[in-house]
Amino acid sequence: MAAEDVVSRADSLMRRRRAFVATPPAEPEIEEIDIPLLVEEAAAADDEDIPVLTEEVFPDTPTTTVPRDKFDEKLASRLASEFAHSLERRLAAELPTLVEASLAVLEADLRRGILDIANDAIKDFVARREQLRLPLDEPETGEK
């Protein structure tokens, strides 16, 4: 019963609070006069904190651009020359280290390959000698 008592007290408290908050204010009795309401202005005041895009901004474009209908030979040759010099400088700076790194990898692979071949040859030789069971020394002849 104590639980029901607590629930009923909570319900009555919520009803009192809800009635206080949710009760609409009493409207004064005024003669009905056709008064225009500024509903739109009130809504606009609520929207003042929201930024609105008012103008469209276009990227700056040069107004005096001349379209290039023809291929400019001088410009092309100058650009090609600059590019060639730039590439040459870059290759001169970086190519030695690239070649050195590649040769180091190649050397390691070559050493590993030679060692593998030598090990395989030794194993084959030993296996053949054991199969034949021949002595490693030359057989002695009867002559002394």
VODRENDO-315492 format. One record per residue (C-alpha): residue in three letters; x, y, z. Coordinates in Angstrom, 3 decimals. Layout:
<atom><type>ALA</type><u>X</u><v>Y</v><w>Z</w></atom>
...
//
This chain:
<atom><type>MET</type><u>0.000</u><v>0.000</v><w>0.000</w></atom>
<atom><type>ALA</type><u>2.845</u><v>2.347</v><w>0.628</w></atom>
<atom><type>ALA</type><u>3.875</u><v>2.057</v><w>-3.032</w></atom>
<atom><type>GLU</type><u>0.362</u><v>2.956</v><w>-4.201</w></atom>
<atom><type>ASP</type><u>0.364</u><v>5.943</v><w>-1.832</w></atom>
<atom><type>VAL</type><u>3.656</u><v>7.203</v><w>-3.277</w></atom>
<atom><type>VAL</type><u>2.393</u><v>6.763</v><w>-6.836</w></atom>
<atom><type>SER</type><u>-0.858</u><v>8.615</v><w>-6.109</w></atom>
<atom><type>ARG</type><u>1.040</u><v>11.490</v><w>-4.473</w></atom>
<atom><type>ALA</type><u>3.377</u><v>11.717</v><w>-7.486</w></atom>
<atom><type>ASP</type><u>0.385</u><v>11.739</v><w>-9.846</w></atom>
<atom><type>SER</type><u>-1.316</u><v>14.540</v><w>-7.948</w></atom>
<atom><type>LEU</type><u>1.901</u><v>16.574</v><w>-7.874</w></atom>
<atom><type>MET</type><u>2.367</u><v>16.135</v><w>-11.632</w></atom>
<atom><type>ARG</type><u>-1.251</u><v>17.146</v><w>-12.270</w></atom>
<atom><type>ARG</type><u>-0.779</u><v>20.331</v><w>-10.247</w></atom>
<atom><type>ARG</type><u>2.447</u><v>21.215</v><w>-12.056</w></atom>
<atom><type>ARG</type><u>1.030</u><v>20.308</v><w>-15.443</w></atom>
<atom><type>ALA</type><u>-2.083</u><v>22.362</v><w>-14.835</w></atom>
<atom><type>PHE</type><u>0.037</u><v>25.350</v><w>-13.884</w></atom>
<atom><type>VAL</type><u>2.348</u><v>25.073</v><w>-16.872</w></atom>
<atom><type>ALA</type><u>-0.133</u><v>23.923</v><w>-19.484</w></atom>
<atom><type>THR</type><u>-3.019</u><v>26.188</v><w>-18.628</w></atom>
<atom><type>PRO</type><u>-3.351</u><v>28.828</v><w>-21.329</w></atom>
<atom><type>PRO</type><u>-3.495</u><v>32.395</v><w>-20.108</w></atom>
<atom><type>ALA</type><u>-6.957</u><v>33.775</v><w>-19.776</w></atom>
<atom><type>GLU</type><u>-7.854</u><v>35.906</v><w>-22.748</w></atom>
<atom><type>PRO</type><u>-9.187</u><v>39.301</v><w>-21.905</w></atom>
<atom><type>GLU</type><u>-12.612</u><v>39.837</v><w>-23.212</w></atom>
<atom><type>ILE</type><u>-12.200</u><v>42.456</v><w>-25.877</w></atom>
<atom><type>GLU</type><u>-14.621</u><v>43.344</v><w>-28.487</w></atom>
<atom><type>GLU</type><u>-13.720</u><v>41.670</v><w>-31.683</w></atom>
<atom><type>ILE</type><u>-11.934</u><v>44.251</v><w>-33.737</w></atom>
<atom><type>ASP</type><u>-10.145</u><v>43.315</v><w>-36.904</w></atom>
<atom><type>ILE</type><u>-6.538</u><v>44.002</v><w>-35.863</w></atom>
<atom><type>PRO</type><u>-3.814</u><v>42.886</v><w>-38.273</w></atom>
<atom><type>LEU</type><u>-1.281</u><v>40.650</v><w>-36.613</w></atom>
<atom><type>LEU</type><u>2.423</u><v>40.742</v><w>-37.436</w></atom>
<atom><type>VAL</type><u>3.005</u><v>37.011</v><w>-37.425</w></atom>
<atom><type>GLU</type><u>5.685</u><v>37.136</v><w>-40.102</w></atom>
<atom><type>GLU</type><u>7.757</u><v>39.676</v><w>-38.207</w></atom>
<atom><type>ALA</type><u>7.717</u><v>37.557</v><w>-35.074</w></atom>
<atom><type>ALA</type><u>8.885</u><v>34.542</v><w>-37.054</w></atom>
<atom><type>ALA</type><u>11.633</u><v>36.622</v><w>-38.667</w></atom>
<atom><type>ALA</type><u>12.871</u><v>37.717</v><w>-35.243</w></atom>
<atom><type>ASP</type><u>13.317</u><v>34.061</v><w>-34.284</w></atom>
<atom><type>ASP</type><u>15.368</u><v>33.424</v><w>-37.439</w></atom>
<atom><type>GLU</type><u>17.823</u><v>36.286</v><w>-36.879</w></atom>
<atom><type>ASP</type><u>20.432</u><v>33.997</v><w>-35.372</w></atom>
<atom><type>ILE</type><u>20.493</u><v>31.781</v><w>-38.480</w></atom>
<atom><type>PRO</type><u>22.922</u><v>33.035</v><w>-41.157</w></atom>
<atom><type>VAL</type><u>21.399</u><v>33.383</v><w>-44.582</w></atom>
<atom><type>LEU</type><u>23.227</u><v>33.644</v><w>-47.897</w></atom>
<atom><type>THR</type><u>22.186</u><v>36.943</v><w>-49.385</w></atom>
<atom><type>GLU</type><u>24.462</u><v>37.226</v><w>-52.387</w></atom>
<atom><type>GLU</type><u>26.178</u><v>34.886</v><w>-54.770</w></atom>
<atom><type>VAL</type><u>29.955</u><v>35.198</v><w>-54.951</w></atom>
<atom><type>PHE</type><u>31.754</u><v>34.048</v><w>-58.091</w></atom>
<atom><type>PRO</type><u>35.490</u><v>33.312</v><w>-58.229</w></atom>
<atom><type>ASP</type><u>37.632</u><v>36.022</v><w>-59.681</w></atom>
<atom><type>THR</type><u>38.051</u><v>35.475</v><w>-63.375</w></atom>
<atom><type>PRO</type><u>40.321</u><v>37.598</v><w>-65.463</w></atom>
<atom><type>THR</type><u>38.286</u><v>39.775</v><w>-67.743</w></atom>
<atom><type>THR</type><u>40.973</u><v>40.241</v><w>-70.363</w></atom>
<atom><type>THR</type><u>41.955</u><v>36.667</v><w>-71.110</w></atom>
<atom><type>VAL</type><u>42.891</u><v>36.107</v><w>-74.688</w></atom>
<atom><type>PRO</type><u>42.085</u><v>32.617</v><w>-75.914</w></atom>
<atom><type>ARG</type><u>45.076</u><v>30.809</v><w>-77.350</w></atom>
<atom><type>ASP</type><u>44.011</u><v>29.419</v><w>-80.656</w></atom>
<atom><type>LYS</type><u>47.528</u><v>28.885</v><w>-81.942</w></atom>
<atom><type>PHE</type><u>50.307</u><v>26.728</v><w>-80.568</w></atom>
<atom><type>ASP</type><u>53.079</u><v>29.000</v><w>-79.318</w></atom>
<atom><type>GLU</type><u>56.315</u><v>27.415</v><w>-80.557</w></atom>
<atom><type>LYS</type><u>58.617</u><v>29.704</v><w>-78.559</w></atom>
<atom><type>LEU</type><u>56.765</u><v>29.112</v><w>-75.315</w></atom>
<atom><type>ALA</type><u>56.689</u><v>25.363</v><w>-75.889</w></atom>
<atom><type>SER</type><u>60.417</u><v>25.177</v><w>-76.599</w></atom>
<atom><type>ARG</type><u>61.221</u><v>27.316</v><w>-73.552</w></atom>
<atom><type>LEU</type><u>59.045</u><v>25.133</v><w>-71.312</w></atom>
<atom><type>ALA</type><u>60.603</u><v>21.968</v><w>-72.745</w></atom>
<atom><type>SER</type><u>64.082</u><v>23.335</v><w>-72.115</w></atom>
<atom><type>GLU</type><u>63.239</u><v>24.303</v><w>-68.517</w></atom>
<atom><type>PHE</type><u>61.718</u><v>20.892</v><w>-67.912</w></atom>
<atom><type>ALA</type><u>64.747</u><v>19.108</v><w>-69.368</w></atom>
<atom><type>HIS</type><u>67.126</u><v>21.063</v><w>-67.113</w></atom>
<atom><type>SER</type><u>64.946</u><v>20.434</v><w>-64.085</w></atom>
<atom><type>LEU</type><u>64.762</u><v>16.711</v><w>-64.827</w></atom>
<atom><type>GLU</type><u>68.506</u><v>16.529</v><w>-65.424</w></atom>
<atom><type>ARG</type><u>69.268</u><v>18.187</v><w>-62.077</w></atom>
<atom><type>ARG</type><u>66.858</u><v>15.884</v><w>-60.263</w></atom>
<atom><type>LEU</type><u>68.277</u><v>12.754</v><w>-61.882</w></atom>
<atom><type>ALA</type><u>71.842</u><v>13.869</v><w>-61.167</w></atom>
<atom><type>ALA</type><u>70.934</u><v>14.285</v><w>-57.515</w></atom>
<atom><type>GLU</type><u>68.909</u><v>11.114</v><w>-56.985</w></atom>
<atom><type>LEU</type><u>70.141</u><v>8.590</v><w>-59.561</w></atom>
<atom><type>PRO</type><u>73.415</u><v>7.627</v><w>-57.808</w></atom>
<atom><type>THR</type><u>71.610</u><v>6.618</v><w>-54.616</w></atom>
<atom><type>LEU</type><u>68.998</u><v>4.684</v><w>-56.600</w></atom>
<atom><type>VAL</type><u>71.672</u><v>2.805</v><w>-58.564</w></atom>
<atom><type>GLU</type><u>73.652</u><v>2.101</v><w>-55.395</w></atom>
<atom><type>ALA</type><u>70.589</u><v>0.718</v><w>-53.614</w></atom>
<atom><type>SER</type><u>69.666</u><v>-1.411</v><w>-56.626</w></atom>
<atom><type>LEU</type><u>73.215</u><v>-2.788</v><w>-56.921</w></atom>
<atom><type>ALA</type><u>73.275</u><v>-3.632</v><w>-53.215</w></atom>
<atom><type>VAL</type><u>70.064</u><v>-5.618</v><w>-53.582</w></atom>
<atom><type>LEU</type><u>71.382</u><v>-7.279</v><w>-56.743</w></atom>
<atom><type>GLU</type><u>74.660</u><v>-8.171</v><w>-55.005</w></atom>
<atom><type>ALA</type><u>72.816</u><v>-9.741</v><w>-52.078</w></atom>
<atom><type>ASP</type><u>70.586</u><v>-11.744</v><w>-54.439</w></atom>
<atom><type>LEU</type><u>73.605</u><v>-12.879</v><w>-56.470</w></atom>
<atom><type>ARG</type><u>75.532</u><v>-13.977</v><w>-53.358</w></atom>
<atom><type>ARG</type><u>72.502</u><v>-15.854</v><w>-52.066</w></atom>
<atom><type>GLY</type><u>72.027</u><v>-17.548</v><w>-55.443</w></atom>
<atom><type>ILE</type><u>75.694</u><v>-18.592</v><w>-55.719</w></atom>
<atom><type>LEU</type><u>75.685</u><v>-19.981</v><w>-52.163</w></atom>
<atom><type>ASP</type><u>72.490</u><v>-21.942</v><w>-52.846</w></atom>
<atom><type>ILE</type><u>73.972</u><v>-23.418</v><w>-56.041</w></atom>
<atom><type>ALA</type><u>77.239</u><v>-24.305</v><w>-54.271</w></atom>
<atom><type>ASN</type><u>75.368</u><v>-25.952</v><w>-51.372</w></atom>
<atom><type>ASP</type><u>73.211</u><v>-27.958</v><w>-53.766</w></atom>
<atom><type>ALA</type><u>76.314</u><v>-29.066</v><w>-55.723</w></atom>
<atom><type>ILE</type><u>78.060</u><v>-30.186</v><w>-52.523</w></atom>
<atom><type>LYS</type><u>74.999</u><v>-32.128</v><w>-51.360</w></atom>
<atom><type>ASP</type><u>74.682</u><v>-33.840</v><w>-54.744</w></atom>
<atom><type>PHE</type><u>78.382</u><v>-34.724</v><w>-54.792</w></atom>
<atom><type>VAL</type><u>78.282</u><v>-36.181</v><w>-51.281</w></atom>
<atom><type>ALA</type><u>75.093</u><v>-38.116</v><w>-52.056</w></atom>
<atom><type>ARG</type><u>76.641</u><v>-39.653</v><w>-55.193</w></atom>
<atom><type>ARG</type><u>79.821</u><v>-40.591</v><w>-53.346</w></atom>
<atom><type>GLU</type><u>77.815</u><v>-42.310</v><w>-50.609</w></atom>
<atom><type>GLN</type><u>75.745</u><v>-44.221</v><w>-53.148</w></atom>
<atom><type>LEU</type><u>78.845</u><v>-45.523</v><w>-54.875</w></atom>
<atom><type>ARG</type><u>80.603</u><v>-46.105</v><w>-51.550</w></atom>
<atom><type>LEU</type><u>83.868</u><v>-45.363</v><w>-53.100</w></atom>
<atom><type>PRO</type><u>86.717</u><v>-44.329</v><w>-50.918</w></atom>
<atom><type>LEU</type><u>87.817</u><v>-40.801</v><w>-51.288</w></atom>
<atom><type>ASP</type><u>91.419</u><v>-41.870</v><w>-51.813</w></atom>
<atom><type>GLU</type><u>92.623</u><v>-43.445</v><w>-55.034</w></atom>
<atom><type>PRO</type><u>92.821</u><v>-47.220</v><w>-54.840</w></atom>
<atom><type>GLU</type><u>96.315</u><v>-48.462</v><w>-54.350</w></atom>
<atom><type>THR</type><u>97.784</u><v>-50.733</v><w>-56.894</w></atom>
<atom><type>GLY</type><u>99.777</u><v>-53.812</v><w>-56.020</w></atom>
<atom><type>GLU</type><u>103.063</u><v>-52.110</v><w>-56.807</w></atom>
<atom><type>LYS</type><u>105.120</u><v>-50.829</v><w>-53.989</w></atom>
//
